[in-house]
């Protein structure tokens, strides 16, 4: 099977990572996103939604569709901080994993919010006026994997078999060293390189016309399809996506595959994605030049600054400056908020993620 087919099964198949219970870094989860740090990110997004509602002429209903909603944490936080637009707000959580979709509705219903909220498995079919948003969704969508040879492009396929967990193949993926993992033979999959179909090779040539032999690139077709579908939903509105990645595919090819194709479990990089399928999350930096054109690309740090994160944290900063020598309980709460802001805007961390916005209508 192709790598994207393998990834689909490893994440969402009968024994896939998310079906088995993989979740963000809450109560012993596997990976952290901006949402799990606290509510500051959601406050910024809520302010953005209110501004867009006014820009669109205060439509009623004002529909917000969140892709990859998970357990409903971002939705719950946005409902806490929604401004005037809550009078017209209809919130739709899109989550393909049944268990997480159920948990999301339970979490939101526990708030007793006065906003209509629904949870569905896929993007809605009917056109809408509003905002489609997603936080760290595109990096998780299965992608094809190509390698440049001396004669053209080959595509990575995988087949099941047994191999030593210390097999040389594992080294190219990075992550936890094999010394940190059990040294045993496990049922896994191994790579097989086959000539890439003409259409895939042509796409890779456009993205990487000067690729050196051995260079690898992801073809993120499902991410591009998701963005196109989201844009088709919007009669008028915005599509806003947050994710880690790079503006161009060429930037990925210049790095080792293990730097941009990652697996996570218990908040750390672990073994390569071909070992113990379903045991870890699989992600890939988003190459934004593979997505539909028309986007405005901004670093997450700059987007949050424009959204007013400094004003939101200014009272906390002033309180901490006055009280840090002998902090009170309130000052410690203020310090926690400042730590959130620092993490969200860290230029060597989440601050270097991207905010991509498309406008429709």
C-alpha positions in Angstrom: 0.0 0.0 0.0 1.1 3.6 -0.5 2.4 5.5 2.6 -0.8 7.7 2.8 -2.9 4.5 2.9 -0.8 3.1 5.6 -1.0 6.3 7.6 -4.8 6.4 7.3 -5.0 2.9 8.7 -2.4 3.5 11.4 -4.3 6.6 12.7 -8.0 5.8 12.0 -8.2 2.0 11.2 -9.7 -0.5 13.5 -6.5 -0.5 15.6 -5.5 3.0 14.8 -3.9 5.5 17.1 -7.0 7.7 17.5 -9.4 4.8 17.6 -7.3 3.2 20.4 -7.5 6.4 22.5 -4.8 8.8 21.4 -5.5 12.3 22.5 -3.9 15.7 23.3 -1.8 16.4 26.3 -4.5 16.4 29.0 -4.6 13.8 31.7 -1.7 11.8 30.3 -2.2 12.6 26.6 0.2 12.2 23.7 0.8 15.6 22.2 0.2 19.3 23.1 -1.4 22.0 21.0 -2.0 25.7 21.7 -5.5 24.8 22.9 -4.2 22.5 25.7 -1.9 25.2 27.1 -4.9 27.2 28.4 -7.6 29.5 27.2 -5.5 32.4 26.0 -5.3 31.1 22.4 -9.1 30.7 22.4 -9.6 34.2 23.6 -7.6 35.5 20.6 -9.6 33.4 18.2 -12.9 34.5 19.8 -11.9 38.1 19.3 -11.1 37.3 15.7 -14.5 35.7 15.2 -16.2 38.8 16.6 -14.3 41.1 14.2 -15.1 38.9 11.2 -18.8 38.9 12.2 -18.8 42.7 12.1 -16.9 42.8 8.8 -19.5 40.5 7.2 -22.3 42.7 8.3 -23.3 40.8 11.4 -25.0 37.9 9.6 -27.5 35.7 11.4 -26.8 32.9 11.6 -23.0 33.3 11.8 -21.7 29.7 11.4 -18.3 28.7 12.8 -17.1 25.2 11.6 -14.1 23.8 13.5 -12.3 21.0 11.7 -10.5 18.4 13.8 -12.4 19.5 16.9 -11.2 16.6 19.1 -12.8 16.6 22.5 -14.3 20.1 22.1 -11.8 22.0 24.1 -11.4 24.9 21.7 -15.2 25.2 21.2 -15.8 25.3 24.9 -13.2 28.0 25.4 -14.5 30.1 22.5 -18.0 29.9 23.9 -16.7 31.3 27.2 -15.1 34.4 25.5 -17.4 35.0 22.4 -18.4 38.6 22.1 -21.4 40.2 20.4 -21.3 37.5 17.7 -22.6 34.9 20.2 -26.1 36.4 19.5 -25.9 34.9 16.0 -23.4 32.1 16.5 -23.9 28.5 15.5 -20.9 26.3 16.2 -20.3 23.1 14.3 -17.6 20.7 15.6 -16.2 18.3 12.9 -14.5 15.3 14.4 -14.3 11.9 12.6 -13.5 9.8 15.7 -16.9 8.7 17.2 -15.6 8.6 20.8 -14.0 12.1 20.7 -17.2 13.5 19.0 -19.3 12.2 21.9 -16.9 13.6 24.5 -16.9 16.9 22.7 -20.6 17.3 22.9 -20.6 16.2 26.6 -18.0 18.8 27.4 -19.8 21.6 25.6 -23.2 20.6 27.0 -21.8 20.7 30.5 -21.1 24.5 30.0 -24.8 25.2 29.6 -24.0 27.6 26.8 -26.8 29.5 25.1 -25.3 28.9 21.6 -26.4 26.1 19.3 -23.6 23.5 19.0 -23.6 20.4 16.9 -20.9 17.7 16.3 -20.6 15.9 13.0 -18.1 13.5 11.3 -17.3 15.5 8.2 -17.6 19.0 6.8 -21.2 20.1 6.3 -22.7 20.0 2.8 -24.7 23.3 2.8 -23.1 26.6 2.1 -22.7 29.1 4.9 -21.7 32.6 6.0 -19.1 32.5 8.7 -15.7 31.0 9.5 -14.1 27.6 9.0 -11.2 27.1 11.3 -8.7 24.4 12.2 -5.9 24.1 14.6 -3.2 21.6 13.8 -5.4 19.5 11.6 -3.6 19.6 8.2 -0.4 18.1 9.6 -2.3 15.0 10.6 -4.0 14.3 7.2 -2.4 11.3 5.4 0.1 12.2 2.7 2.0 10.5 -0.1 5.7 10.2 0.2 8.1 10.5 -2.8 11.8 10.1 -3.2 14.0 11.5 -6.0 16.2 8.9 -7.7 18.8 9.4 -10.4 16.2 8.7 -13.1 13.0 10.3 -11.7 10.6 10.0 -8.8 9.8 6.9 -6.8 6.9 6.6 -4.3 7.2 5.0 -0.9 5.0 2.0 -0.4 4.9 -0.2 2.7 4.3 -3.9 3.2 3.8 -5.8 6.4 6.5 -8.1 7.8 8.9 -8.6 10.7 12.0 -6.6 11.2 14.4 -5.8 14.1 13.4 -2.6 15.8 17.0 -1.5 15.2 16.8 -1.9 11.5 18.7 0.8 9.5 15.4 2.0 8.0 14.4 3.5 11.4 17.3 5.9 11.6 16.0 8.2 8.8 12.9 9.0 10.7 14.5 10.6 13.8 12.7 10.6 17.1 13.6 8.5 20.2 16.8 6.5 19.7 16.4 2.8 19.5 18.4 2.5 22.7 15.4 4.0 24.5 13.0 1.5 23.0 12.7 -2.3 23.7 15.2 -4.2 21.6 13.0 -6.9 20.1 11.5 -8.1 16.9 8.1 -6.7 16.3 5.4 -7.0 13.7 5.8 -3.9 11.6 6.1 -2.7 8.0 9.0 -2.1 5.7 9.5 0.4 2.9 9.2 -0.5 -0.8 10.1 2.0 -3.4 8.2 1.9 -6.7 8.1 4.2 -9.7 5.8 7.1 -9.0 2.7 7.5 -11.2 3.1 10.1 -13.9 0.7 12.6 -12.2 2.5 12.4 -8.8 5.9 12.7 -10.5 4.8 15.7 -12.4 3.5 17.4 -9.2 6.8 16.7 -7.5 8.7 18.1 -10.5 6.7 21.4 -10.2 7.3 21.6 -6.5 10.9 20.5 -6.6 12.4 21.0 -10.1 16.0 20.8 -8.8 15.7 18.0 -6.3 18.8 16.0 -5.6 18.8 12.2 -5.7 17.7 10.9 -2.3 15.6 14.0 -1.5 12.1 13.1 -0.1 9.0 15.2 -0.2 5.4 14.7 1.0 2.5 15.2 -1.4 -0.2 16.6 0.8 -3.1 16.1 -1.5 -5.7 15.4 1.3 -4.7 18.6 3.0 -5.3 20.5 -0.2 -8.6 18.8 -0.8 -9.7 19.7 2.7 -8.9 23.3 2.2 -10.7 23.4 -1.2 -13.8 21.8 0.4 -13.8 24.3 3.2 -13.5 27.2 0.8 -16.4 25.8 -1.3 -18.6 25.9 1.9 -18.2 29.7 2.3 -20.6 31.9 0.5 -18.9 34.7 2.4 -16.4 34.4 5.2 -13.0 33.3 6.2 -11.0 30.1 6.4 -8.4 30.2 9.2 -5.9 27.4 9.7 -3.1 27.2 12.3 -0.3 24.7 11.8 3.4 24.1 11.8 5.1 23.9 8.4 7.0 25.9 5.8 6.0 28.2 2.9 7.5 25.9 0.2 8.0 22.2 -0.3 11.6 22.9 -1.3 12.3 23.8 2.3 11.3 20.4 3.4 13.4 18.6 0.9 16.4 20.6 2.2 15.9 19.0 5.6 16.1 15.3 6.7 12.9 13.4 6.5 13.1 12.7 10.3 13.0 16.5 10.9 9.5 16.9 9.3 7.9 13.5 9.5 7.4 12.8 13.1 5.7 10.4 15.5 4.6 11.3 19.0 3.5 9.5 22.1 3.2 10.8 25.7 4.4 14.2 24.5 7.8 13.1 23.1 9.2 12.0 19.8 9.2 8.3 19.5 10.0 5.5 17.0 9.6 5.7 13.3 6.1 5.6 11.9 6.6 2.1 10.4 7.1 0.4 13.7 4.1 -0.8 15.7 1.4 0.7 13.6 -1.3 2.4 15.6 0.9 3.0 18.7 1.7 6.7 18.0 0.6 9.8 16.3 2.0 10.5 12.8 2.4 14.1 11.6 4.1 16.1 8.9 5.1 19.7 8.5 2.6 21.4 6.2 4.0 22.7 2.9 1.7 25.6 2.3 2.6 25.9 -1.4 0.7 22.7 -1.9 -2.6 24.3 -0.7 -5.0 26.4 -2.8 -3.7 29.9 -3.6 -5.0 33.1 -2.1 -3.9 32.7 1.4 -2.3 35.3 3.7 0.4 33.5 5.6 1.5 35.0 9.0 3.5 33.6 11.9 1.4 32.5 14.8 3.3 35.0 17.0 2.5 37.9 14.7 -1.1 36.7 14.3 -1.6 36.6 18.0 0.0 40.0 18.4 -2.5 41.4 15.8 -5.3 39.7 17.7 -4.4 41.6 20.9 -2.5 39.1 23.0 -0.4 41.8 24.5 -3.4 43.8 25.7 -5.0 40.7 27.1 -1.9 39.9 29.2 -0.9 43.5 30.1 -2.8 43.5 33.5 -1.2 40.1 34.4 2.2 41.4 33.4 1.8 44.6 35.6 0.6 42.5 38.5 3.5 40.1 38.2 6.0 43.0 38.0 4.6 44.5 41.2 4.4 41.2 43.2 7.1 38.8 41.9 9.4 39.4 44.9 6.6 38.1 47.2 3.9 36.7 44.9 0.3 36.4 46.0 -2.0 33.7 44.8 -3.4 36.2 42.2 0.2 37.0 41.1 0.9 33.3 40.5 -2.2 33.0 38.4 -1.0 36.0 36.4 2.4 34.3 36.0 0.6 31.2 34.6 -1.1 33.4 32.0 2.2 35.0 31.0 3.7 31.6 30.6 0.9 30.7 28.2 1.6 33.8 26.2 5.3 33.1 26.1 4.8 29.5 24.9 2.3 30.6 22.2 4.6 33.3 20.8 7.9 31.5 21.3 9.9 32.1 18.0 11.6 28.7 18.5 8.3 26.9 19.3 4.6 27.6 18.7 5.2 31.2 17.7 6.9 29.9 14.6 3.8 28.0 13.5 1.7 29.6 10.7 -1.7 31.2 10.6 -3.1 30.9 7.1 -6.2 32.8 6.1 -8.3 32.7 3.0 -11.2 35.1 2.3 -14.4 34.2 0.4 -17.1 36.4 -1.0 
